[in-house]
């Protein structure tokens, strides 16, 4: 079972969620899991509200079948729920959070699929130096 959390009203982020659903449907259709089981996904609307997201995270943490949560929630939502998922032993993946606080404290269950702010700043400063930008 995989949780998918996002703000249902946020149309800018909707494409990502559709991609996650398509991937799950493809995996299930093609029997790609070794044990032949199907992935079940559970969607929850965070409304981009940290308090609502934390309530959802606690619900997911109590579900012994939940193994991961995928989200593209804003920074304040993702940072607020990361601790809950870490201590529940549930993998939490954000597709949009670059803030260094998101993966603080050397968490083992919290992941991102884009560079953090520090890595992006370093790469941009190296590019600026290579291009001889002065301002």
Secondary structure as GFF3:
##gff-version 3
##sequence-region A 1 135
A	DSSP	beta_strand	2	6	.	.	.	ID=ss1
A	DSSP	three_ten_helix	11	13	.	.	.	ID=ss2
A	DSSP	alpha_helix	14	29	.	.	.	ID=ss3
A	DSSP	beta_strand	41	45	.	.	.	ID=ss4
A	DSSP	alpha_helix	50	62	.	.	.	ID=ss5
A	DSSP	beta_strand	68	71	.	.	.	ID=ss6
A	DSSP	alpha_helix	75	88	.	.	.	ID=ss7
A	DSSP	beta_strand	91	94	.	.	.	ID=ss8
A	DSSP	three_ten_helix	100	106	.	.	.	ID=ss9
A	DSSP	beta_strand	110	112	.	.	.	ID=ss10
A	DSSP	alpha_helix	117	130	.	.	.	ID=ss11
###
